[in-house]
């Protein structure tokens, strides 16, 4: 049995993983795979290159296949059926508001909606005669009402004549009549809910103190435990566990879960779902999983991984589809209509297909946001919220929607807020903590100082600059801010070539701040070096087929250098990459970690060099105010003057990065010579660290002594058993 099988992964998937030479699961896979297989929402934070894609693709693929297998064999997969047949009471997955979540065991409800009330009723109710009791405990601050309601009542408890509630404000409510009753309650308070059919009354208690009659009942309808809440969370105990404040033994009250069978009725909404939802076959264009990526390159990468993982999964076959721009949409619609189970793609094409009715969300079981911080920074917050609202929170076969969010910078404020808004009871798989640089990456800074290095005065065949100073009077020898800014742009082209030559780089990522900087660097390298500096570009203005072809050329070592922007390179998985150069530092601290995380992967050593200007540099900054968003824009005024430029202060950004990482990044001189022996022993970039200075061990080596000890103990145990067995006979 493989290590992946021990986590519950199907043997067929484990075999495909084994063929990919994944001997052991990574840390994030070991944590996340069992959680997703168990049915929970998961937030993943881990370093780039840590195996996040496999951590969510493997379990999703397995659950989708198992669902298809059950449907094929005629088995009901409805949790509604299980809930209906169960002897345990719980809150209903079906008789609830869309924005209210219920845990898989049905014993806790949560709503993160700030403005509207969301409610839920239990899977069973009582009628006829008897005295019944259950407890509700407030486990998170918010507004809430608990109590009893009939199946005719609305879910916002106490707003019609069929619902009877007691709220955290200390008021009781029925038929929109809110009256003072008892005391207010909140976090950690336990509310007892009492129903007496003999006396026809409803009472409540707070932390064991009975508050007296709240309502008189005029009929003997079936009453269900009920709750309504705003941005709150409540747990329930119907009697399966000992009550914290049990009712007096002489009062005749019993736990509602102990009600006589003849006095118990199942919630009709639970029954209808269990009878009608279990074996319904989803329509062809209704996938069970949608995975959203911020770029087409990352979408293609995830799509290929799914194809690799499903290699041995047969009968039934899981069908996947890639939906990205640059591909004929009619082909994608045709595949959708023929039947698809997992869809991977970018937001734009997803939105087109869903809005036009070509893709249904009716059977969506998994909603995955990969590189979530990248999606939010690109402005897709509203799209994500809209999509989440459209997806039913329970599928027709009774499965709860699972949401999985992963990113290398999960601690970003925007990601946390989104998770709080959309996810329910998520488990954090936080193996990264705050941003940190992998130990396999040696990162250094080279200061570009045009006041000390005046070689730019005499350069004739220098890199073409971005044009922000096209209207300024730039003259070598001047010390104006504009002149020094232009000088930095020229010198950075020279320093880039110098770094390549000094370290004999034949494979590297070169990060530029803007698309025009990428284009200029590409032309410059080809002009000064030809095949010696063979390179391609990857950014948003290049056509999709060209971007795909350029990435493949780099991956196949047909060119030496890939020049790209942050957005284009996010999440790219290129193994064994030895070098990376920041032509300009990113203005986002987390993007620095994203960039240098491209090297030093798969436990191989990497060198990241950042060229940092000593003086402010004037750069393009196109915002919403720019009519063309930068395309052919020539407004070189500052943004404060209605233009599209800003002053970029790299020393400040460097200080922020160092403060964020709590490190001082090593400075090297303009010759860009990096002393290897100071980097924890002699290293060869792109290779695993060797030599006397290294104590590197891979996972197998680390585990070998322990495995040997276990084998010896197993042998001793078997010999001892045989010895005792033979002695006894």
C-alpha positions as CSV (number, residue, x, y, z in Angstrom):
1,X,0.0,0.0,0.0
2,X,1.4,3.4,-1.0
3,X,1.5,6.4,1.4
4,X,-1.3,8.0,-0.6
5,X,-3.5,5.0,-0.2
6,X,-3.0,5.1,3.5
7,X,-4.7,8.5,3.5
8,X,-7.8,7.0,1.7
9,X,-6.8,7.7,-1.9
10,X,-8.1,5.2,-4.4
11,X,-5.4,2.6,-5.5
12,X,-6.0,3.7,-9.2
13,X,-5.1,7.3,-8.4
14,X,-2.3,6.3,-6.1
15,X,-0.8,4.2,-9.0
16,X,-0.8,7.3,-11.3
17,X,0.8,9.4,-8.5
18,X,3.5,6.7,-8.1
19,X,4.2,6.8,-11.8
20,X,4.8,10.5,-11.4
21,X,7.5,9.6,-8.8
22,X,5.6,11.2,-5.9
23,X,7.0,8.8,-3.3
24,X,5.4,10.6,-0.3
25,X,2.7,13.2,0.0
26,X,4.0,16.7,0.7
27,X,3.0,18.3,4.0
28,X,0.1,20.2,2.6
29,X,-1.2,17.1,0.8
30,X,-0.9,15.0,4.0
31,X,-3.1,17.6,5.8
32,X,-5.6,18.7,3.1
33,X,-6.4,15.4,1.3
34,X,-8.1,13.7,4.3
35,X,-10.0,16.9,5.1
36,X,-11.4,17.3,1.6
37,X,-12.2,13.6,1.4
38,X,-14.0,14.1,4.7
39,X,-16.3,16.7,3.2
40,X,-15.1,19.9,4.8
41,X,-14.3,23.4,3.5
42,X,-10.5,23.9,3.4
43,X,-8.2,27.0,3.3
44,X,-4.7,26.1,2.2
45,X,-1.6,28.2,2.9
46,X,1.7,26.8,1.7
47,X,4.8,27.8,-0.2
48,X,4.7,27.8,-4.0
49,X,5.9,24.4,-5.3
50,X,4.5,22.6,-2.2
51,X,2.0,20.5,-4.0
52,X,-1.2,22.5,-3.4
53,X,-2.6,21.5,-6.8
54,X,-2.3,17.9,-6.0
55,X,-3.7,18.5,-2.6
56,X,-7.1,19.5,-4.0
57,X,-7.2,17.8,-7.4
58,X,-6.6,14.3,-5.9
59,X,-9.5,14.2,-3.5
60,X,-11.9,16.1,-5.9
61,X,-11.1,13.6,-8.6
62,X,-11.8,10.7,-6.3
63,X,-15.1,12.0,-4.9
64,X,-16.4,12.8,-8.4
65,X,-15.5,9.3,-9.6
66,X,-17.1,7.6,-6.6
67,X,-20.2,9.7,-7.2
68,X,-20.4,8.6,-10.8
69,X,-19.8,5.0,-9.7
70,X,-22.7,5.1,-7.3
71,X,-25.0,6.6,-9.9
72,X,-23.9,4.0,-12.4
73,X,-24.6,1.1,-9.9
74,X,-28.0,2.6,-8.9
75,X,-26.9,3.4,-5.3
76,X,-28.4,6.4,-3.6
77,X,-25.8,8.9,-2.5
78,X,-28.3,11.2,-0.7
79,X,-27.4,12.4,2.7
80,X,-31.0,13.2,2.9
81,X,-31.9,9.5,3.0
82,X,-29.3,8.9,5.7
83,X,-30.7,11.8,7.7
84,X,-34.2,10.5,7.3
85,X,-33.3,7.0,8.4
86,X,-31.0,8.0,11.2
87,X,-32.2,7.6,14.8
88,X,-30.2,10.8,15.6
89,X,-31.8,14.2,15.6
90,X,-30.0,17.0,13.7
91,X,-30.6,20.3,11.9
92,X,-31.7,19.8,8.3
93,X,-29.5,20.3,5.3
94,X,-32.5,21.0,3.2
95,X,-35.0,22.9,5.3
96,X,-32.8,26.0,5.7
97,X,-31.8,29.3,4.0
98,X,-29.2,29.2,1.3
99,X,-26.8,31.4,3.3
100,X,-26.9,29.3,6.4
101,X,-24.5,26.4,6.8
102,X,-25.0,23.2,8.7
103,X,-22.1,21.0,9.7
104,X,-22.1,17.4,8.2
105,X,-23.2,16.0,11.6
106,X,-26.1,18.5,11.7
107,X,-25.3,19.7,15.2
108,X,-24.1,23.2,14.4
109,X,-25.5,26.1,12.3
110,X,-23.6,29.2,11.1
111,X,-24.5,32.2,9.0
112,X,-22.0,34.9,8.0
113,X,-24.6,37.2,6.4
114,X,-24.5,40.6,8.0
115,X,-27.8,42.0,6.8
116,X,-30.4,39.3,6.4
117,X,-31.8,36.7,8.7
118,X,-31.2,33.0,7.8
119,X,-32.9,30.1,9.4
120,X,-33.1,26.3,9.7
121,X,-35.3,23.6,11.2
122,X,-34.5,20.2,12.5
123,X,-34.9,16.9,10.6
124,X,-37.6,15.8,13.0
125,X,-40.4,17.2,15.1
126,X,-42.8,16.2,17.9
127,X,-46.6,16.3,18.1
128,X,-49.5,15.0,20.1
129,X,-48.6,14.9,23.8
130,X,-45.6,14.9,26.1
131,X,-43.0,17.4,27.4
132,X,-39.7,17.9,25.5
133,X,-36.4,19.7,25.9
134,X,-33.3,20.6,23.9
135,X,-30.3,22.9,24.3
136,X,-28.8,25.5,22.0
137,X,-25.4,27.0,22.8
138,X,-24.2,30.3,21.3
139,X,-20.6,29.6,20.1
140,X,-19.9,32.9,18.2
141,X,-21.2,36.4,18.7
142,X,-24.0,37.6,16.5
143,X,-27.8,38.0,16.4
144,X,-29.9,34.9,16.9
145,X,-33.3,33.5,17.9
146,X,-33.9,29.9,18.9
147,X,-37.2,28.0,19.6
148,X,-39.9,26.0,17.9
149,X,-41.8,26.2,14.6
150,X,-44.1,24.2,12.4
151,X,-43.4,23.2,8.8
152,X,-45.6,26.1,7.7
153,X,-43.5,28.7,9.4
154,X,-41.0,30.9,7.5
155,X,-37.3,30.3,8.3
156,X,-36.8,33.7,9.9
157,X,-38.2,32.4,13.2
158,X,-40.9,34.3,15.0
159,X,-42.0,36.5,12.1
160,X,-45.3,34.7,11.5
161,X,-47.9,32.9,13.6
162,X,-46.3,29.5,13.1
163,X,-42.9,30.3,14.7
164,X,-42.0,30.9,18.4
165,X,-38.6,32.3,19.1
166,X,-36.4,33.7,22.0
167,X,-33.8,36.2,20.8
168,X,-30.4,37.3,22.1
169,X,-31.8,40.8,22.7
170,X,-34.0,39.3,25.5
171,X,-37.2,39.5,23.4
172,X,-39.6,36.7,22.5
173,X,-41.2,36.8,19.1
174,X,-44.3,35.4,17.3
175,X,-46.2,36.8,14.4
176,X,-43.9,39.8,14.3
177,X,-44.8,40.6,17.9
178,X,-41.5,41.3,19.8
179,X,-42.0,41.5,23.5
180,X,-39.6,41.7,26.5
181,X,-38.9,38.3,28.0
182,X,-36.2,37.1,30.4
183,X,-32.7,38.4,29.7
184,X,-30.4,39.0,26.8
185,X,-27.9,36.3,25.9
186,X,-24.7,35.9,23.9
187,X,-21.4,34.1,23.5
188,X,-21.2,30.7,25.5
189,X,-24.8,31.1,26.9
190,X,-26.9,27.9,26.9
191,X,-30.5,28.3,26.0
192,X,-33.0,25.6,27.1
193,X,-36.0,25.2,24.8
194,X,-39.1,23.7,26.5
195,X,-42.2,22.4,24.8
196,X,-45.2,21.1,26.9
197,X,-48.1,19.7,24.9
198,X,-50.0,18.8,28.0
199,X,-50.0,22.5,29.3
200,X,-49.8,23.8,25.7
201,X,-47.0,26.2,26.5
202,X,-43.5,27.0,25.4
203,X,-40.8,28.2,27.8
204,X,-37.1,29.0,27.7
205,X,-34.2,28.9,30.2
206,X,-30.8,30.6,30.2
207,X,-27.9,28.7,31.7
208,X,-30.3,26.6,33.7
209,X,-32.6,29.4,35.0
210,X,-36.1,28.9,33.9
211,X,-37.6,32.1,32.6
212,X,-41.3,31.2,32.7
213,X,-44.0,30.8,30.1
214,X,-43.3,32.5,26.8
215,X,-46.1,31.4,24.6
216,X,-49.5,29.6,24.8
217,X,-50.2,27.2,22.0
218,X,-53.7,27.0,20.4
219,X,-53.1,23.8,18.4
220,X,-51.3,20.5,18.4
221,X,-49.3,20.9,15.2
222,X,-45.9,19.2,14.8
223,X,-43.2,21.4,16.2
224,X,-39.6,21.4,15.1
225,X,-36.5,22.8,16.8
226,X,-35.7,26.0,14.9
227,X,-33.1,28.8,14.7
228,X,-32.7,32.1,12.9
229,X,-29.5,34.2,12.9
230,X,-27.4,37.0,11.5
231,X,-23.6,36.5,11.4
232,X,-23.8,34.0,14.3
233,X,-23.1,30.4,15.1
234,X,-25.0,28.0,17.4
235,X,-24.5,24.4,18.4
236,X,-27.4,22.0,19.3
237,X,-27.9,19.1,21.7
238,X,-31.1,17.2,21.3
239,X,-30.2,14.7,24.0
240,X,-27.6,12.4,22.3
241,X,-25.1,13.9,24.7
242,X,-25.6,14.8,28.4
243,X,-27.3,18.2,28.8
244,X,-25.3,20.9,30.4
245,X,-28.5,22.0,32.3
246,X,-30.8,19.0,32.3
247,X,-34.5,19.5,33.1
248,X,-35.6,18.4,36.6
249,X,-36.4,14.7,36.8
250,X,-39.7,15.3,38.5
251,X,-41.0,17.7,35.9
252,X,-41.8,15.1,33.3
253,X,-39.6,16.7,30.6
254,X,-37.5,14.4,28.4
255,X,-34.9,15.0,25.8
256,X,-36.5,15.5,22.4
257,X,-34.4,12.7,20.9
258,X,-36.0,10.3,23.4
259,X,-39.6,11.2,22.3
260,X,-41.8,8.1,21.7
261,X,-41.8,7.0,18.1
262,X,-45.5,7.6,17.7
263,X,-45.0,11.3,18.6
264,X,-42.1,11.9,16.2
265,X,-42.5,13.1,12.6
266,X,-39.8,13.6,10.0
267,X,-39.4,17.0,8.4
268,X,-41.3,16.8,5.0
269,X,-38.6,18.8,3.2
270,X,-36.0,16.1,4.3
271,X,-38.3,13.3,3.0
272,X,-38.9,15.0,-0.4
273,X,-35.2,15.5,-1.0
274,X,-34.3,11.9,0.1
275,X,-36.9,10.4,-2.1
276,X,-36.4,12.6,-5.2
277,X,-32.7,13.5,-5.1
278,X,-30.8,10.3,-4.5
279,X,-30.6,8.8,-8.0
280,X,-31.3,11.8,-10.2
281,X,-28.9,12.0,-13.1
282,X,-27.3,15.5,-13.6
283,X,-27.5,17.1,-17.0
284,X,-24.5,16.9,-19.2
285,X,-23.5,20.6,-18.9
286,X,-23.7,20.6,-15.1
287,X,-20.2,19.8,-13.8
288,X,-19.6,18.5,-10.2
289,X,-16.5,20.6,-9.7
290,X,-15.3,24.0,-11.0
291,X,-11.7,25.2,-10.5
292,X,-11.0,28.8,-11.1
293,X,-7.4,30.0,-11.9
294,X,-6.1,33.6,-12.3
295,X,-4.3,32.8,-15.6
296,X,-4.6,30.5,-18.6
297,X,-1.1,29.1,-17.9
298,X,-2.1,28.0,-14.4
299,X,-5.4,26.7,-15.7
300,X,-3.6,24.5,-18.3
301,X,-1.2,23.3,-15.6
302,X,-4.0,22.2,-13.3
303,X,-5.9,20.6,-16.2
304,X,-2.9,18.5,-17.1
305,X,-2.4,17.4,-13.5
306,X,-6.0,16.1,-13.4
307,X,-5.4,14.2,-16.7
308,X,-2.3,12.6,-15.2
309,X,-4.0,11.7,-11.9
310,X,-7.0,10.0,-13.7
311,X,-4.8,7.9,-15.9
312,X,-6.0,4.6,-14.4
313,X,-9.5,5.6,-13.4
314,X,-11.9,3.6,-15.7
315,X,-15.5,2.6,-15.7
316,X,-16.8,5.2,-15.3
317,X,-14.5,7.7,-17.0
318,X,-14.2,11.2,-15.4
319,X,-14.4,13.9,-18.1
320,X,-12.6,17.2,-17.7
321,X,-12.7,20.4,-19.7
322,X,-10.4,23.4,-19.9
323,X,-12.3,26.7,-20.5
324,X,-9.9,29.6,-21.3
325,X,-9.8,32.4,-23.8
326,X,-8.1,32.0,-27.1
327,X,-9.9,28.7,-27.8
328,X,-13.0,28.4,-30.0
329,X,-15.9,28.7,-27.5
330,X,-18.1,26.5,-29.8
331,X,-15.7,23.6,-29.2
332,X,-16.0,24.1,-25.4
333,X,-19.8,24.3,-25.6
334,X,-19.8,21.1,-27.7
335,X,-17.7,19.3,-25.1
336,X,-20.0,20.6,-22.3
337,X,-23.1,19.3,-24.1
338,X,-21.5,15.9,-24.4
339,X,-21.0,15.6,-20.7
340,X,-18.3,17.1,-18.3
341,X,-17.6,16.4,-14.6
342,X,-14.7,18.7,-13.8
343,X,-14.2,22.2,-15.4
344,X,-10.9,24.2,-15.0
345,X,-10.6,27.7,-16.4
346,X,-10.2,31.4,-16.1
347,X,-12.9,33.8,-14.8
348,X,-13.7,35.5,-18.2
349,X,-14.6,32.3,-20.1
350,X,-16.4,30.8,-17.0
351,X,-18.6,34.0,-16.9
352,X,-19.4,33.8,-20.6
353,X,-20.5,30.2,-20.5
354,X,-22.6,30.5,-17.4
355,X,-24.3,33.8,-18.3
356,X,-25.2,32.4,-21.8
357,X,-26.7,29.3,-20.2
358,X,-24.2,26.9,-21.7
359,X,-22.9,25.7,-18.3
360,X,-25.2,24.9,-15.3
361,X,-24.2,25.1,-11.7
362,X,-27.1,22.9,-10.5
363,X,-24.8,20.0,-9.6
364,X,-21.7,21.8,-8.5
365,X,-20.2,20.0,-5.5
366,X,-16.8,21.7,-5.4
367,X,-16.0,25.4,-5.8
368,X,-12.2,25.9,-5.9
369,X,-10.3,29.2,-6.0
370,X,-6.7,28.6,-6.7
371,X,-4.2,31.5,-6.2
372,X,-7.1,33.3,-4.5
373,X,-5.1,36.4,-3.7
374,X,-4.3,36.8,-7.4
375,X,-7.9,36.5,-8.4
376,X,-8.9,39.1,-5.9
377,X,-6.2,41.5,-6.9
378,X,-7.3,41.2,-10.6
379,X,-10.7,42.5,-9.5
380,X,-12.7,39.3,-9.6
381,X,-14.3,39.7,-6.1
382,X,-17.7,40.5,-7.4
383,X,-17.5,37.7,-9.9
384,X,-16.7,35.2,-7.2
385,X,-19.5,36.4,-4.9
386,X,-22.0,36.2,-7.8
387,X,-20.9,32.7,-8.7
388,X,-21.0,31.5,-5.2
389,X,-24.5,32.9,-4.8
390,X,-25.7,31.0,-7.9
391,X,-24.4,27.6,-6.8
392,X,-26.9,25.6,-4.7
393,X,-25.5,24.9,-1.3
394,X,-26.9,21.4,-1.4
395,X,-26.7,19.3,-4.6
396,X,-29.8,17.3,-5.7
397,X,-28.2,14.1,-4.4
398,X,-27.9,15.7,-0.9
399,X,-24.2,16.6,-0.9
400,X,-23.1,19.9,0.7
401,X,-21.1,22.3,-1.4
402,X,-17.4,22.2,-0.5
403,X,-15.3,25.3,-1.1
404,X,-11.5,25.1,-1.3
405,X,-9.4,28.2,-1.3
406,X,-5.6,28.0,-1.7
407,X,-2.8,30.5,-2.2
408,X,0.8,31.1,-1.2
409,X,-0.4,34.3,0.5
410,X,-3.5,33.2,2.2
411,X,-2.9,35.7,5.0
412,X,-3.8,38.6,2.8
413,X,-6.6,40.6,4.3
414,X,-8.8,40.3,1.2
415,X,-8.6,36.5,1.2
416,X,-9.4,36.3,4.9
417,X,-12.5,38.5,4.4
418,X,-13.7,36.5,1.4
419,X,-13.3,33.2,3.3
420,X,-15.2,34.7,6.3
421,X,-18.0,35.8,3.9
422,X,-18.3,32.7,1.8
423,X,-16.9,29.6,3.6
424,X,-18.5,27.7,6.4
425,X,-16.6,26.0,9.2
426,X,-13.4,26.0,7.1
427,X,-10.3,24.1,8.3
428,X,-7.0,26.0,8.0
429,X,-4.1,24.0,6.5
430,X,-1.5,26.6,7.4
431,X,1.9,25.1,6.8
432,X,3.4,28.4,5.7
433,X,2.5,30.9,8.3
434,X,3.5,34.4,7.3
435,X,5.6,34.8,4.1
436,X,9.1,33.3,4.3
437,X,11.8,32.5,1.8
438,X,12.6,28.8,1.2
439,X,16.0,27.7,2.6
440,X,17.0,26.6,-0.8
441,X,16.9,30.1,-2.2
442,X,19.9,32.5,-2.0
443,X,18.5,36.0,-2.6
444,X,20.7,39.0,-3.0
445,X,20.3,42.7,-3.8
446,X,22.4,44.7,-6.3
447,X,22.2,48.5,-5.9
448,X,21.9,50.3,-9.2
449,X,23.3,53.8,-8.5
450,X,23.5,56.1,-11.5
451,X,25.4,58.7,-9.4
452,X,28.3,56.3,-8.7
453,X,28.1,54.2,-11.9
454,X,28.3,56.7,-14.7
455,X,28.9,54.2,-17.5
456,X,25.5,55.0,-18.9
457,X,26.9,58.4,-20.1
458,X,28.7,56.8,-23.0
459,X,26.4,53.9,-23.8
460,X,25.1,54.0,-27.4
461,X,23.6,50.6,-27.9
462,X,21.6,50.5,-24.6
463,X,18.1,49.0,-23.9
464,X,15.1,51.0,-25.1
465,X,13.4,52.6,-22.2
466,X,9.6,52.9,-21.5
467,X,9.2,56.4,-22.8
468,X,8.1,58.1,-19.6
469,X,10.9,60.7,-20.1
470,X,10.2,61.3,-23.8
471,X,9.3,64.9,-23.1
472,X,12.0,65.6,-20.6
473,X,15.4,67.1,-21.3
474,X,17.7,64.2,-20.4
475,X,21.4,65.1,-20.6
476,X,24.3,63.0,-19.2
477,X,25.9,64.9,-16.4
478,X,22.7,66.4,-15.1
479,X,21.5,65.3,-11.7
480,X,17.8,66.0,-12.2
481,X,15.4,63.4,-10.9
482,X,14.3,62.7,-14.5
483,X,17.8,62.2,-15.8
484,X,18.7,59.8,-13.0
485,X,15.5,57.9,-13.5
486,X,16.3,57.4,-17.2
487,X,19.8,56.4,-16.3
488,X,18.5,53.7,-14.0
489,X,16.4,52.2,-16.8
490,X,19.5,52.0,-19.0
491,X,21.7,50.6,-16.3
492,X,19.3,47.9,-15.4
493,X,19.5,46.5,-18.9
494,X,23.3,46.4,-18.6
495,X,23.2,44.8,-15.1
496,X,20.8,42.2,-16.3
497,X,23.3,41.1,-19.0
498,X,26.1,41.3,-16.5
499,X,24.3,39.0,-14.0
500,X,23.6,36.5,-16.8
501,X,27.3,36.5,-17.9
502,X,28.7,36.4,-14.3
503,X,26.8,33.4,-13.3
504,X,26.8,31.7,-16.7
505,X,23.0,31.6,-16.6
506,X,21.5,29.3,-19.3
507,X,18.0,29.2,-17.7
508,X,16.3,31.9,-15.8
509,X,13.1,33.9,-15.1
510,X,13.4,37.6,-15.6
511,X,10.7,39.6,-13.9
512,X,9.7,43.1,-15.2
513,X,7.1,45.4,-13.7
514,X,5.2,46.2,-16.9
515,X,4.4,44.7,-20.3
516,X,6.4,47.4,-22.1
517,X,9.4,46.6,-19.9
518,X,9.1,43.0,-20.9
519,X,9.0,43.8,-24.6
520,X,11.9,46.2,-24.4
521,X,14.1,43.6,-22.5
522,X,13.2,40.9,-25.0
523,X,14.3,43.0,-28.0
524,X,17.5,44.1,-26.1
525,X,18.6,40.6,-25.3
526,X,18.0,39.4,-28.8
527,X,19.9,42.4,-30.2
528,X,23.0,42.1,-28.1
529,X,23.3,38.3,-27.8
530,X,21.2,36.5,-30.3
531,X,21.1,32.8,-29.5
532,X,23.4,33.4,-26.5
533,X,20.5,35.2,-24.8
534,X,17.5,33.4,-26.5
535,X,14.3,34.5,-24.8
536,X,10.6,34.8,-25.0
537,X,7.9,36.9,-23.3
538,X,4.9,36.0,-21.2
539,X,2.4,38.8,-20.4
540,X,-1.2,39.7,-20.9
541,X,-0.8,41.6,-24.2
542,X,0.6,38.5,-26.0
543,X,-2.0,36.4,-27.8
544,X,-3.0,33.2,-26.0
545,X,-1.5,30.8,-28.6
546,X,1.8,32.8,-28.4
547,X,1.8,32.7,-24.6
548,X,1.3,29.0,-24.6
549,X,4.0,28.4,-27.2
550,X,6.5,30.6,-25.4
551,X,5.9,28.8,-22.1
552,X,6.4,25.5,-23.8
553,X,9.6,26.7,-25.5
554,X,11.0,27.7,-22.1
555,X,9.9,24.5,-20.3
556,X,11.5,22.4,-23.1
557,X,14.8,24.4,-22.9
558,X,14.4,25.7,-26.4
559,X,15.1,29.2,-25.1
560,X,17.1,30.2,-22.1
561,X,15.1,33.1,-20.6
562,X,11.5,33.7,-19.8
563,X,10.6,37.4,-19.4
564,X,7.3,38.0,-17.6
565,X,5.2,40.1,-15.3
566,X,3.8,39.0,-11.9
567,X,0.3,38.2,-13.2
568,X,1.6,36.0,-16.1
569,X,4.0,34.0,-13.9
570,X,1.8,33.4,-10.9
571,X,1.8,29.7,-9.9
572,X,3.9,28.5,-12.8
573,X,5.5,25.1,-11.9
574,X,8.9,24.9,-13.6
575,X,11.1,22.4,-11.8
576,X,14.8,22.7,-11.5
577,X,14.9,26.4,-12.3
578,X,18.3,27.8,-11.0
579,X,18.1,31.5,-11.5
580,X,15.7,34.5,-11.3
581,X,16.3,38.2,-11.8
582,X,14.1,41.0,-10.5
583,X,14.6,43.8,-13.0
584,X,12.4,45.9,-10.7
585,X,11.2,45.0,-7.2
586,X,7.5,44.4,-6.9
587,X,5.4,46.9,-4.9
588,X,3.6,44.0,-3.1
589,X,5.6,42.3,-0.5
590,X,4.0,39.0,-1.1
591,X,4.8,39.1,-4.8
592,X,8.5,39.2,-3.9
593,X,8.0,35.8,-2.2
594,X,6.0,34.6,-5.3
595,X,8.8,35.6,-7.6
596,X,11.7,34.1,-5.8
597,X,9.7,31.0,-5.0
598,X,10.0,30.1,-8.7
599,X,13.6,29.0,-8.0
600,X,14.9,26.7,-5.3
601,X,12.0,24.2,-5.9
602,X,12.1,20.4,-5.6
603,X,14.8,20.8,-3.0
604,X,17.2,22.3,-5.5
605,X,19.3,25.4,-4.9
606,X,18.4,28.7,-6.6
607,X,19.8,32.2,-6.9
608,X,17.5,35.2,-7.0
609,X,19.0,38.6,-7.8
610,X,17.1,41.9,-7.4
611,X,18.3,45.1,-9.2
612,X,17.3,47.9,-6.8
613,X,17.6,51.5,-7.9
614,X,19.2,53.9,-5.4
615,X,17.1,56.8,-6.7
616,X,13.4,57.2,-7.4
617,X,12.4,56.0,-10.8
618,X,9.4,57.4,-12.8
619,X,7.2,54.6,-14.1
620,X,3.9,54.0,-15.8
621,X,0.9,53.5,-13.5
622,X,-2.4,53.1,-15.5
623,X,-5.5,53.0,-13.3
624,X,-9.2,53.0,-13.8
625,X,-8.8,56.7,-14.9
626,X,-6.9,55.7,-18.0
627,X,-9.3,55.2,-20.9
628,X,-7.2,52.6,-22.6
629,X,-5.7,51.0,-19.4
630,X,-2.3,51.6,-20.8
631,X,-2.7,50.6,-24.4
632,X,-0.9,53.2,-26.6
633,X,-1.2,55.7,-23.7
634,X,1.2,58.6,-23.8
635,X,0.1,60.7,-20.8
636,X,3.4,61.0,-18.9
637,X,2.0,63.4,-16.2
638,X,1.9,62.1,-12.7
639,X,-1.3,60.6,-11.4
640,X,-1.7,63.6,-9.1
641,X,-1.8,65.8,-12.2
642,X,-4.3,63.6,-14.1
643,X,-1.6,61.5,-15.8
644,X,-0.5,57.9,-15.8
645,X,2.9,58.0,-14.1
646,X,4.2,57.8,-10.6
647,X,7.6,57.9,-8.8
648,X,8.7,54.4,-7.8
649,X,10.9,54.3,-4.7
650,X,12.6,50.9,-4.6
651,X,14.7,51.4,-1.4
652,X,11.3,51.9,0.4
653,X,9.9,48.7,-1.1
654,X,13.1,46.8,-0.2
655,X,12.8,48.0,3.4
656,X,9.1,46.8,3.5
657,X,10.2,43.4,2.1
658,X,12.9,43.0,4.7
659,X,10.6,44.1,7.5
660,X,7.9,41.7,6.2
661,X,10.3,38.7,6.1
662,X,12.3,39.8,9.2
663,X,15.6,39.4,7.4
664,X,18.3,41.6,6.0
665,X,18.9,40.7,2.4
666,X,22.5,40.3,1.4
667,X,24.0,43.1,-0.7
668,X,26.5,42.4,-3.5
669,X,28.5,44.8,-5.6
670,X,27.9,46.0,-9.2
671,X,30.1,43.2,-10.4
672,X,27.3,40.9,-9.1
673,X,29.7,38.3,-7.7
674,X,27.9,36.2,-5.1
675,X,30.2,34.4,-2.6
676,X,28.8,30.8,-2.8
677,X,30.7,29.6,0.3
678,X,28.7,31.9,2.5
679,X,25.5,30.2,1.5
680,X,25.6,27.3,3.9
681,X,28.3,25.4,2.0
682,X,29.3,25.3,-1.6
683,X,26.4,24.9,-4.0
684,X,25.6,24.5,-7.6
685,X,22.4,26.4,-8.5
686,X,19.8,24.1,-10.0
687,X,21.2,21.1,-8.2
688,X,20.7,19.6,-4.7
689,X,23.2,20.9,-2.2
690,X,26.2,18.6,-1.7
691,X,29.5,18.6,0.1
692,X,30.7,19.0,3.7
693,X,28.6,22.0,4.3
694,X,25.4,20.2,3.5
695,X,23.3,17.9,5.7
696,X,20.5,17.7,3.1
697,X,18.2,14.6,3.3
698,X,15.2,13.9,1.3
699,X,12.0,12.5,2.8
700,X,13.0,8.9,2.1
701,X,16.5,9.4,3.7
702,X,14.9,11.1,6.7
703,X,12.5,8.2,7.3
704,X,14.9,5.4,6.6
705,X,16.3,5.0,10.2
706,X,12.8,5.0,11.6
707,X,11.6,2.5,9.1
708,X,14.5,0.3,9.9
709,X,13.7,0.5,13.7
710,X,10.1,-0.3,13.0
711,X,11.1,-3.3,10.9
712,X,13.3,-4.6,13.7
713,X,10.6,-4.2,16.3
714,X,8.1,-6.0,14.0
715,X,10.6,-8.9,13.6
716,X,11.1,-9.1,17.4
717,X,7.3,-9.0,18.0
718,X,6.7,-11.9,15.6
719,X,9.5,-14.0,17.1
720,X,8.2,-13.4,20.6
721,X,4.7,-14.4,19.5
722,X,6.0,-17.6,17.8
723,X,8.1,-18.5,20.9
724,X,5.1,-18.1,23.2
725,X,2.8,-19.9,20.9
726,X,5.1,-22.9,20.6
727,X,5.7,-22.9,24.4
728,X,2.0,-23.0,25.0
729,X,1.6,-26.0,22.8
